């Protein structure tokens, strides 16, 4: 009996992961830093699995926009993009769930106070 090959969803690009993170972190499109990050990486069309260190790539890009990590929306967008680079199966999960999972994973459940306050304001409980 011939078995059907399993179909695997395509691997997202760095640009797609960052865009998904931005959409979850700023669905209203009002956070300038978040969209500056998207713009900075919009041409990065290599699959996230092809990058040596996604975290370094994102840190470098966000450092040009928010060098002191003072913008919690940018910090959380980077955290979520990093999370999604490794948990690609979560790309279609609800925003609130993604924010909670990313904060737990990227900050060991204890994000910096500005990020924690930002998440609380969004109704995200860790």
SVG drawing of the C-alpha trace seen along z (x, -y; Angstrom):
<svg xmlns="http://www.w3.org/2000/svg" viewBox="-8 -56 33 58">
<polyline fill="none" stroke="black" stroke-width="0.4" points="0.0,0.0 1.3,-3.4 1.4,-6.0 0.7,-9.6 3.5,-11.9 2.7,-14.2 2.3,-17.7 4.4,-20.2 3.5,-23.8 6.1,-26.1 8.7,-27.5 8.0,-31.3 10.6,-33.8 12.2,-36.2 10.0,-39.0 6.8,-36.9 7.7,-36.0 8.4,-39.7 5.2,-40.8 3.1,-38.2 4.7,-39.3 4.0,-43.0 0.3,-42.2 -0.1,-40.5 1.7,-43.3 0.1,-46.2 -3.1,-45.2 -4.1,-48.9 -0.8,-49.9 -0.1,-52.8 3.3,-51.8 5.9,-53.5 8.8,-51.4 7.1,-48.1 6.4,-49.1 10.0,-50.5 11.2,-47.0 8.9,-45.5 10.1,-47.9 13.7,-47.2 13.2,-43.5 10.6,-43.4 13.1,-42.3 14.5,-39.4 13.0,-36.6 15.2,-33.7 13.4,-31.0 13.9,-31.5 15.5,-28.0 18.3,-29.1 19.5,-31.7 22.4,-30.9 20.9,-32.9 17.5,-34.5 17.8,-36.2 21.0,-38.0 19.4,-39.1 16.4,-40.5 18.5,-42.1 20.6,-43.9 17.5,-45.2 15.8,-46.3 18.9,-47.9 18.8,-50.4 15.3,-51.3 15.2,-50.9 18.8,-50.7 18.0,-50.8 15.1,-48.4 12.8,-51.1 9.8,-50.5 7.9,-47.5 6.0,-47.1 9.3,-46.7 10.8,-44.4 7.7,-42.2 7.6,-42.1 11.2,-40.9 10.4,-38.3 7.4,-37.1 9.2,-36.9 12.0,-34.9 9.4,-32.6 7.7,-32.1 11.0,-31.4 11.2,-28.3 7.5,-27.5 6.4,-28.0 3.4,-25.8 2.0,-28.6 1.9,-31.2 -2.0,-31.1 -2.6,-31.1 -4.6,-33.9 -2.7,-37.0 -3.2,-36.9 -2.1,-33.3 1.0,-34.1 1.9,-37.1 1.5,-34.9 3.6,-32.0 6.3,-34.3 6.6,-36.2 6.9,-32.9 9.5,-31.5 11.6,-34.6 11.6,-36.1 11.2,-32.9 7.8,-34.1 9.3,-37.2 9.4,-40.0 10.9,-43.4 8.4,-45.7 7.6,-47.9 6.9,-44.8 4.8,-43.3 2.8,-46.5 2.4,-46.6 1.1,-43.0 -1.3,-43.7 -2.7,-46.7 -3.4,-44.4 -5.2,-42.0 -2.5,-39.3 -2.0,-37.4 1.2,-35.3"/>
</svg>
